[in-house]
Amino acid sequence: MQQIINFIIRNKNFLLFLLLFSISIVFTIQSHSYHKSKFINSANFLTGGVYTSVNNLSDYFNLRSQNNLLTEENKRLKSLLYNNTNQSDSTYLDSTTFDETYKFTSARIIKNSYSLTNNTLLLDQGKNDNIHEDFGVITSKGILGIINKTSKNFATVISILNTTSNISAKLKTTNHYGSLTWDAKNPRVTQLVDIPKIANFKVGDTIVTSGLSSIFPKNVPIGTVLDFHLDNNENYYEINVLLFNDMTNLEHVYIIENKHLPEITNLLNGNSNE
């Protein structure tokens, strides 16, 4: 306490000057509208800058939670999109009153290969999350592959960049369908083969899933026509497809479960259990 008193005594003239100067500034601001407005604007500028910086910092630390929210929202929207069975007649009933055919589960890629002949991916979801073989995998941009093995907490995916991959796909404009394969040359380009010669299409047309398999819903995006040519017998087109997905830069995916898959599989295997 004595040190504070000694400090005031030593600097009494300077402190008195600061006090009088501060009082004069207050009187000036209060008595002149121009000075008052300038002061308020300056104060708002400073506080606004501080709040903006704090908000930006808060947004940065909330990115992960926001990404999770967006992933869940995308999952919900995709479920609505691919389970949409609206009909134009008056007998249509709201599809929400029925069980959905497709269930979507979000997952994250923890390992991805794209430079091999038979590429696979590893997901952070497994049997404990009700993930099983023959579930489809897509991203927000399009098709990715099919799950072939699962453990308690993980699943491996046969990528569309795999020479053993064979997925039913079609031209969106004509509905002519064929098989989506990969020639192991370019991770951005796959091949759609067995498209009939009578199909009328052009470069830039969209390629989507055909819906003829029990794995993927109809019209999941795949890519666009890059170029095409007739096969050796000149009966079918072979189309190079420029993928919507950048297969070298993937993280968040959606796993698609067809709830009717067990029933379909049993029926195709000759087991028609009621």
N, C-alpha and C positions, 0 to 999 in steps of 0.2 A: 504493500500500500504506500509506503514511504517513497518507493521508487517512482510510482505513478505521480505522486504529488511533486517530487523533484523534477520530473519530466515536464509537468505543466508549468511550474515556475520558470524553468529554463527557456521554455518555448511559448511563454504567454503572449508575446507580441504576434508571433506567427499564427497561433491558434485564434487570437482575437480577430486577426485579419481574415482567416478562413470563415469564421462565424459571420462576420459582417458581410463578407462577399457572398456567402450562401443566402443570407437574408435578402440581400439586394437582388439576387437572381430570382428568388421566389416572388418578390414584389413586382419585378419586371415582367415575369411570365404571367402573373395574375392580372396585371393592369393593361397588358397589350395583347390583343387577340392574335396578332401575327406571330409573336414570340411563343405564345401558348400553343398554337397549332404546330409550329416547328418542333417544339419540345415533345408534344404527343406523337407526332409522326416519327421522330427519332427513337422514342421509347418503343413504339410499336415495331419499328424496323428491327431493333435489337432483340426484343422478346420474340418476335416472329422468327428471326434467324435461329434463336436458341431452340424454340419449339420444333422448327423444321429439322434441325440437326438431331434432336432427341428422337423425333418421329422416324427419321431415316434410319437411325441406329436401331430403334425398336423393330422396324420393318425387316431389317437385315437379319436380326436374331429370330424373327418369326417366319423366315422363309421356309424352313422345314415343315412347320405345322401348316402353313398355307399350301405348300405343295401336296401335303397329305389330304387336305380338304379338297383341293382341285382333283386329285386322283379319285377320291370317293365320289365326287360329283360326276366326273367323266364315266365312272363305272355305272352310276345310276342312269345317266343319259344313254349309254350304249345298251343297257338292259332294256330301256324303253324303245330304243330305235330298232333293235333286232328282234324284239318280241312284239312289235307292232303288227297286229292282225286286223286292222280296221278294214271294214267292208263298206261298199257304197250303198248297200241296200238297207232297208229299214229294220231288218231282223238282226242287225249287228248288236252285240252286247259288249259292254265295256270289258276289255281284256283283263283289267285288274281284278275282276271277279273270278278269274281262273288262275290255275297255276301257270307260271311262266315256263316256257320251253327251255330258255337259256338262262343260266346263272353266271354272273361275272364276278371274279375275284381278282383284286389287285395284287400285284407281286413286283418284286424288284430283281433285276438281273445282277448276279454277283460274279458271273464269269461268262464271257462271250468269245467265240472263235469265228473268224470269217475268212481266214487265209488258207484254210485246209481244203481238202476235197470233200470230206464229210464233216461239216461243222455242226457243233452243238452249243447249247446254252445251259447255264445252271441258274435256277430260280430259288428264292428263299421261302418257298411254300412247298409243303409235302403232304403226306397222308394225314398228319395231325390237323391239317387245314382242309381235309376232304378233297384233296387233289389226287387224281388218278391218271392212269395211262389213257391215251387217246383223247385227252382234252385239248382243245385248240388254244393257241396263244396269239394275241394280237397286241398292237400298240395303238396309240391315239391316231396314228396315220394309216395303219393297215396291218395286213397279215404278217405273222412272224414264223410260226412253225407249229409242231404237234408234240405234246409230251409223250415220251416213250418209257421213262423209268421214274419211279418215285421212292423216296425213303421217308422217314418220319417227318423230317423238316425241310427236305429239298426235293427238287424235281429237275430232270434233264429234258431238254427240248431238242428234237430234230429240226434244225433250222431249214428254212426254204433254200438256204445256201448249202445244200447237201445233195449229193448225186443220187441218194436213195429216196429223196423226197418226191412225192407225186400227189399233187393236190388238184382237185377238180376246180377249174376256173372258166370264165366266159368273157366274151365281149359284151360290155354293158349295153351298147347301142343295138346289137343284133340278137343277143342271147345265144349265139353259137358258142358251144363250150368245147373244151379240150383239157389237156393235162399240163399243169405247171411243173416244170422241171428246171434243173440247173446244169450248165455245162462246165462249171468250175473255172470259168475264165475271168469273170468280173463280178465283184460283190454288189454292184449296183444294178446288175442286169440278170434277169432270169428268162426262161424260154416257155412260151405257151405253144404246145404242139397239138397236132391232130385237129386243127380248125378247118372245116370243109372249104373247098375251093369256091363254093357259091357264096360264101360270106362276104358282105360288102362293108368294108371298114377302111380307116385311113390312119396315118401316123398321128399320134396324139390322143386317139380314142382310149377310154378308160377300161382297164381290166379289173374284174371283181370276182369273188367266189361265186360258184354256180348255185350253191345250196343243194346240190345233188348228193352230198355226203352227210353223214350224221355228226360231223365234227364242227364244221363252221356254218353259221347262218348264211343266208343268201345276201349277196351284195356287199360283203366286207371288202373295202378297197385293197388293191394290190399294187397297181402301177398304171403306166400308160404305154401305148404302142410306140416303140422306138424305131423299129424297122421290121421288115418281114420279107419272106421269100417262100416259094413253093418247094416241097420236098423233092426227092429224087424221082418219084413217080408222078409228080406234078398233080397230085390229087388233094393234098392238104397243105395248108400254110404252116410255117414255123415262124413264130413271132418273137422278137426280142422285146422284153418288157422292162422298162425303166421303173424301178421300184419307188414307191412313195417313201418307204422307210430308208434311212441311212443305216444300213446294217452294221456299220463300223462305230456307230454312236448311239447306243441304246441303254436305257436304265429302267424306266417304269413300263410295265406290261399289264395286260388283262388276260386272265385265264378263263376260257369259255367252257362251261359244262352243259352238255345237252342232257336234260333230265330224263329224256326218253332213250338215251343210249343203251342202257342195259337191256331194255325190252327189244330194241331194234337188233342188238347183237344176238340175243337169244333166238329171235325169229330167223335171222339169217343163218344161224348155226343149226337150224332145224328143231329148235326147242320152242314150241308154241304154247308155253304154259299160260293159262288164263290168269 
